[in-house]
Each structure stands twice: as structure tokens, then as C-alpha cells.
Amino acid sequence: MTVITKITTQKKNADRFNIYIDQGKGEEYGFSVDTDILIKYKLKKGLKIDTEELRDLLYEDEIKKGFNTSLQYLSFRMRSVKEVRDYLKKKEYEDNAIEEVIKRLLEYRYLDDAEFALMFVRTRKNTTSKGVGVIKRELSQKGIPEPVIKKALKEYPLEEQVETAASFAQKKANQNKGVSSNERRNKISQQLLQKGYSWDVIEEALRNIDLKSSRDEERDALLKQANKAHKRYKKFSGLQYRNKMKQHLYGKGFPVDMIDEVLNSDFTDQ
């Protein structure tokens, strides 16, 4: 049998109380409880508590602490059920208590994966250049079920995806002036693919912007790449040098006639 010998208020949290007990070996710190548990179980000095009752009140207090911990975690932003569950596990709450906390959070609508997914898609759409592929993967990692993800992604219609992808592509095109039109297009396509856009969206987005360079711009880019390649292949000579240069520059997306024109000229350091 456990006997309560003293109850004190915690210095850093007035809603929690330290319970001191005697189990036949003298007074010692036993546990702490929330105000609600203190009142429910009518805890007071001199009260005798059996093992089963002690186990029950400690379990209820674990749930109460987990609930309050979750509310604090949720105060910064919306969270998915999985995020809260993982957070409580990290805080070393018992599995049974965690599931009871999740149940209560759902009942009080502090957690709602459908609403979370909807707001997540809206935020990603409005504040990033990510495509639906990446957004879908992020939601899946947060434990959102596939049907819920599918419904939430309707918030990001095809025309808006194309608009965002085109804006991103135009920005990148303006930054990549020293390469061929073909290489610029390929690089931007790969970047959009990595951002989670489908090929249909990418092709439509690239049709909406101007990626082509003037002949003078293309030649300037070719000269820049040719000088870089020359430093790499100048140890070769004759036909071997020309073939390696030509193959390299063709791989960079430049047209053959322009490559021949540059290689037939004194292009180095132009």
C-alpha cells in the first residue's frame, strides 16, 4: 500500500503537483500529476492508494501530459496525425497513451488530415515552385492516405501548374545565357521534372516561354564552350582534336554547321 505524505506545487508549472509517498521505507518522491488528476482522484496527504488505482491515475496523467504536449506542438502550425504520433514517440510516451491522445485530438478536431492536406497544398502552391509530384510525396511522408492526397491536389489545377512551371522556367532561362538553346531547354526540363512536374505540364510550360537564342547569342555561347573544351582537349592534335571538340560541342546542343564554322576559325579567346 502507498501512502501520500506530502503534496507540493511545481515551481515552473502551477498546474502540476509533486506527490511524495511512503511505501514502508520512509518518505520519497513518488510522481507528479496534473490538477485534473489531483481533483479526480481526491489526492491528499494521508490518502492510501492501492497498486491498481496508482496505475490508473498514472496512466490518465500520461494521457493528460501527452495531450498538453501535443497542443503545444500544434500551436506552431497544423500537423498531420503521423507527425503528432512521431513527436510523442520521440518524447517517449507509451504507445497506448499516444493512441488515446490521438483519439482525443481527433475528437476535438485539433487533428484533421483532410484539412491539413488541403492547407498544405495551398501553401506549397502559393509559396513555392514545387509540382504536384513533390507535393504528393511530401504528403505521403507525413502519413496522409492516398485518397486524401488525391482530393487535396485538386486545389492545384493543371493551368496553375503550367503557370508556375513557366514562371520558374523563364527565370532559369534568364540565368543560363552561356549555353546552347538545346542545353538550356534540357536543363530546365530536368529541373522541372525534379520539382515534381509531369512531362505534359513541362512541355506546355516551355511552349509558353521563349527559350531560343539569336544566332549571335548562340555563337557567343558556342565560343564560350569551345574555349572551355579547348583547354581540355588541346593535348590532342589534328583530326583527333577536331573530332573530340566536335563531339563535345554537339553534346552541348549546338548545331553542326555552327560548330564547323567556329572550329574553322581562330576561336580561342574570342
C-alpha positions in Angstrom: 0.0 0.0 0.0 1.2 3.5 -0.9 0.5 6.5 1.4 0.7 10.1 0.3 2.9 12.0 2.7 3.2 15.4 1.0 1.9 17.4 -2.0 3.7 20.4 -3.4 3.1 22.7 -6.4 5.8 22.6 -9.1 7.8 25.8 -9.3 7.8 26.0 -13.1 4.2 24.8 -13.6 1.5 25.7 -11.2 -0.9 23.2 -12.8 1.2 20.3 -11.8 1.9 18.8 -8.4 4.7 16.7 -6.9 3.4 13.8 -4.9 5.6 12.4 -2.1 4.8 8.9 -0.8 5.8 6.3 1.8 5.8 2.6 0.8 7.2 1.4 4.0 10.7 2.8 3.6 10.1 6.4 4.5 9.1 9.4 2.6 10.3 9.7 -1.0 9.3 11.5 -4.2 6.7 9.3 -6.0 5.3 11.0 -9.1 3.7 14.2 -10.4 0.2 14.8 -11.6 -1.9 17.4 -13.4 -4.6 19.4 -11.5 -7.4 17.4 -13.1 -5.9 14.1 -11.9 -5.4 15.6 -8.4 -9.0 16.6 -8.2 -10.5 13.5 -9.8 -8.7 11.0 -7.5 -9.0 13.4 -4.5 -5.3 13.1 -3.7 -4.3 14.5 -0.3 -1.9 13.9 2.5 -2.5 10.7 4.3 -4.5 9.1 1.4 -3.8 5.4 0.9 -3.6 4.2 -2.7 -3.5 0.6 -3.9 -1.4 -0.6 -6.8 -4.3 -0.7 -9.3 -5.5 2.8 -8.5 -2.0 4.1 -8.7 -1.5 2.5 -12.1 -4.8 4.0 -13.4 -4.1 7.6 -12.2 -0.6 7.5 -13.6 -1.9 6.3 -17.0 -4.5 9.1 -17.1 -1.8 11.6 -16.2 0.3 10.3 -19.0 -2.5 11.0 -21.4 -3.1 14.4 -20.0 0.6 15.3 -20.3 0.6 13.9 -23.9 -2.4 15.9 -24.8 -0.9 19.2 -23.5 2.4 18.4 -25.2 0.5 17.9 -28.5 -1.3 21.2 -28.1 2.0 22.9 -27.7 3.4 21.2 -30.7 0.3 22.1 -32.7 0.5 25.8 -31.7 3.2 26.5 -34.2 1.4 25.1 -37.3 -1.0 22.4 -38.4 0.2 18.9 -38.2 -0.7 15.5 -39.6 -1.7 12.6 -37.3 1.6 10.9 -38.1 3.6 14.0 -37.2 2.0 14.2 -33.8 2.3 10.5 -33.2 6.0 10.5 -34.2 6.6 13.6 -31.9 5.0 11.9 -28.9 7.1 8.7 -29.5 10.2 10.9 -29.6 9.1 12.3 -26.3 9.0 8.7 -25.0 5.3 8.4 -24.3 3.8 4.9 -24.1 2.1 3.6 -27.2 -1.3 3.1 -25.5 -1.2 6.6 -24.2 -0.2 8.1 -27.6 -3.2 6.4 -29.3 -5.6 7.7 -26.6 -4.1 11.2 -27.1 -4.5 11.0 -30.9 -8.1 9.8 -30.4 -8.9 12.9 -28.2 -7.2 15.3 -30.6 -9.3 13.9 -33.4 -12.5 14.2 -31.4 -11.8 17.8 -30.6 -10.7 18.4 -34.2 -7.2 19.6 -33.3 -6.2 17.0 -35.9 -7.7 16.6 -39.3 -5.6 15.0 -42.1 -8.0 16.1 -44.8 -7.9 19.8 -43.7 -4.1 19.5 -43.2 -3.6 18.2 -46.7 -5.7 20.9 -48.2 -3.9 23.7 -46.4 -0.5 22.0 -47.2 -1.3 22.0 -50.9 -2.4 25.6 -50.8 0.7 26.7 -49.0 3.0 24.9 -51.4 1.2 26.2 -54.4 1.3 29.8 -53.2 4.8 29.9 -51.7 7.0 27.5 -53.7 7.6 26.4 -57.3 7.0 22.7 -56.5 5.0 20.5 -58.7 2.3 18.0 -57.7 4.7 15.1 -57.8 6.9 16.5 -55.0 3.9 17.8 -53.0 2.3 14.3 -53.2 5.5 12.7 -52.0 5.7 15.2 -49.1 2.1 14.5 -48.0 2.7 10.7 -48.2 5.8 11.1 -46.0 3.6 12.9 -43.5 1.3 9.9 -43.4 -1.6 11.3 -45.4 -3.7 8.5 -47.1 -3.7 8.3 -50.9 -7.4 9.2 -51.4 -7.0 12.2 -49.1 -3.9 13.4 -51.1 -5.7 12.9 -54.4 -8.6 15.1 -53.2 -6.4 17.8 -51.8 -4.3 18.1 -55.1 -7.5 19.2 -56.8 -6.6 22.5 -55.2 -3.7 22.8 -57.7 -5.3 22.6 -61.1 -3.4 21.9 -64.3 -3.5 25.5 -65.6 -1.9 26.8 -62.4 0.8 24.1 -62.5 1.7 25.2 -66.1 1.7 28.9 -65.0 4.1 28.2 -62.0 6.3 25.9 -64.1 6.5 28.5 -66.9 7.5 31.3 -64.4 10.2 29.1 -63.0 11.5 28.1 -66.4 11.6 31.7 -67.6 13.7 32.7 -64.5 16.1 29.9 -65.1 16.3 30.7 -68.8 17.4 34.2 -68.0 20.1 32.9 -65.8 21.6 30.4 -68.3 22.9 32.5 -71.1 26.2 30.8 -71.7 24.8 27.6 -73.1 23.1 26.4 -76.3 19.3 26.8 -76.6 19.0 23.0 -76.6 21.1 22.5 -73.5 19.1 25.3 -71.8 15.9 23.6 -72.6 17.1 20.2 -71.4 18.5 21.6 -68.2 15.2 23.4 -67.4 13.2 20.3 -68.3 15.2 18.2 -65.8 14.9 20.9 -63.1 11.1 21.0 -63.6 11.0 17.2 -63.5 12.9 17.1 -60.2 10.4 19.6 -58.9 7.6 17.2 -59.5 6.0 18.4 -62.7 4.7 15.9 -65.2 6.1 15.9 -68.8 2.8 17.2 -70.1 3.0 20.2 -67.8 6.7 20.7 -68.6 6.1 20.7 -72.4 3.1 23.1 -72.1 5.1 25.4 -69.8 8.1 25.5 -72.2 5.8 26.3 -75.1 4.7 29.4 -73.2 8.2 31.0 -72.9 10.9 31.9 -75.3 14.0 29.7 -74.9 15.6 30.3 -78.3 18.7 32.5 -78.6 19.5 34.7 -81.6 22.2 33.4 -83.9 24.7 35.9 -82.3 23.8 34.8 -78.8 24.1 31.1 -79.8 27.5 31.8 -81.4 28.7 33.6 -78.3 27.6 30.7 -76.1 29.4 28.3 -78.5 32.6 30.3 -78.4 32.5 30.2 -74.5 32.0 26.4 -74.5 34.6 25.9 -77.3 37.3 27.7 -75.3 36.5 25.6 -72.2 36.7 22.4 -74.3 39.9 23.6 -75.9 41.7 23.7 -72.5 40.6 20.1 -72.0 41.5 18.7 -75.5 44.5 20.8 -76.5 46.8 17.9 -75.7 45.4 16.3 -78.9 46.1 17.4 -82.4 44.8 17.1 -85.9 41.7 15.0 -86.7 41.6 13.6 -83.2 41.5 17.1 -81.6 38.8 18.2 -84.1 36.6 15.1 -83.5 36.8 15.4 -79.7 35.9 19.1 -79.9 33.1 18.5 -82.3 31.6 15.6 -80.3 31.8 17.6 -77.1 30.2 20.7 -78.5 27.5 18.7 -80.3 26.7 17.1 -77.0 26.2 20.6 -75.6 23.4 21.0 -78.1 25.0 23.3 -80.7 24.2 22.8 -84.4 26.8 21.1 -86.5 27.1 23.9 -89.1 27.9 26.4 -86.4 30.4 24.1 -84.7 32.2 23.7 -88.0 32.2 27.4 -88.5 33.8 28.1 -85.1 36.3 25.2 -85.4 37.4 26.5 -88.8 38.1 29.9 -87.3 40.7 31.1 -84.8 38.2 30.8 -82.0 40.4 30.6 -78.9 39.9 33.5 -76.5 37.5 35.3 -78.8 
